[in-house]
Amino acid sequence: ARITFYNRLKDNFLSEVRELSEFMVGDVLSLRAAQAVQAATSVNATKKLEETGKFTTNKAGKARGHTKVRNGTVCGFVADVTPDTMQKAISIMHKTLTPELNSAFSQC
């Protein structure tokens, strides 16, 4: 198994994507291919797709005013859950995750 955190992608996208490709398919993407992935999956690119209807938000999300594309921040999901839900999630994470993984969420 391999876990990829948003902040690692944000800090060094090309390297992280190339490592992921090696893990998932056994071959490293070329730099050019990784750059194409970066361009196609950036927050701005996916927001544009969502605005044109090519990347749709589910009906429940639209009803609550949410979009599928987030704002591109570490722990951005916190704004989408209630404080009670966040506390429950943290409690479960502390019980089940390794100390290393728990520390990755300490800033949330």
C-alpha positions in Angstrom: 0.0 0.0 0.0 1.1 3.6 -0.6 -0.6 6.7 0.9 -0.3 10.0 -0.8 -1.1 13.2 1.1 -2.3 16.3 -0.5 0.5 18.4 0.9 3.1 16.1 -0.7 1.4 16.5 -4.0 1.2 20.2 -3.6 4.8 20.6 -2.6 6.3 18.3 -5.2 3.6 17.2 -7.7 5.8 15.9 -10.5 8.0 13.7 -8.3 5.0 12.4 -6.4 3.0 11.6 -9.5 6.0 9.8 -11.1 6.5 7.7 -7.9 2.7 6.9 -7.9 2.9 5.7 -11.5 5.8 3.5 -10.7 3.9 2.0 -7.7 0.6 1.6 -9.6 1.8 0.3 -13.0 5.4 -0.5 -12.5 6.8 2.2 -14.7 7.7 5.8 -14.1 5.9 8.5 -16.2 8.1 10.6 -18.3 8.5 14.2 -17.1 6.4 15.4 -20.1 3.5 12.9 -19.2 3.7 14.0 -15.5 3.4 17.6 -16.6 0.4 16.8 -18.7 -1.2 15.1 -15.7 -0.4 18.2 -13.6 -2.0 20.6 -16.2 -5.2 18.4 -16.5 -5.8 17.9 -12.8 -4.9 21.3 -11.3 -7.6 23.0 -9.2 -8.1 25.6 -11.8 -8.4 23.1 -14.6 -11.0 21.0 -12.8 -12.9 24.0 -11.7 -13.2 25.1 -15.3 -14.4 21.6 -16.2 -17.0 21.8 -13.4 -18.2 25.3 -14.6 -18.7 23.9 -18.1 -20.6 20.9 -16.9 -17.9 18.4 -17.9 -17.1 17.5 -14.3 -20.4 17.4 -12.4 -21.2 17.8 -8.8 -23.8 15.3 -7.4 -27.3 16.6 -6.8 -27.0 16.5 -3.0 -23.9 18.6 -3.1 -25.4 21.1 -5.4 -28.4 21.4 -3.1 -26.1 22.3 -0.2 -24.0 24.7 -2.4 -21.0 22.4 -2.5 -18.8 21.6 -5.4 -16.8 18.6 -6.2 -13.6 20.6 -6.8 -12.1 21.8 -3.5 -10.1 24.9 -2.9 -6.7 23.4 -3.0 -5.7 23.7 0.6 -4.3 21.1 3.0 -7.2 19.9 5.3 -9.7 21.8 3.1 -12.2 19.1 3.9 -12.6 20.5 7.4 -14.9 23.2 6.1 -17.2 20.6 4.7 -18.0 18.7 7.9 -19.5 19.7 11.3 -17.3 20.0 14.3 -18.9 16.9 15.8 -18.2 14.9 12.6 -14.6 16.1 12.7 -14.2 15.1 16.4 -15.6 11.6 15.6 -13.2 11.2 12.6 -10.2 12.3 14.7 -11.2 9.9 17.4 -11.4 7.0 15.0 -8.1 8.0 13.3 -6.2 8.1 16.6 -7.5 4.6 17.4 -6.7 3.0 14.1 -3.8 4.9 12.4 -0.1 4.6 13.0 1.5 7.6 14.9 3.1 8.6 11.6 -0.2 8.9 9.8 -1.8 10.6 12.8 0.8 13.2 12.7 0.0 14.0 9.0 -3.5 15.1 10.2 -2.3 17.0 13.2 -2.6 20.3 11.4 -6.3 19.8 10.6 
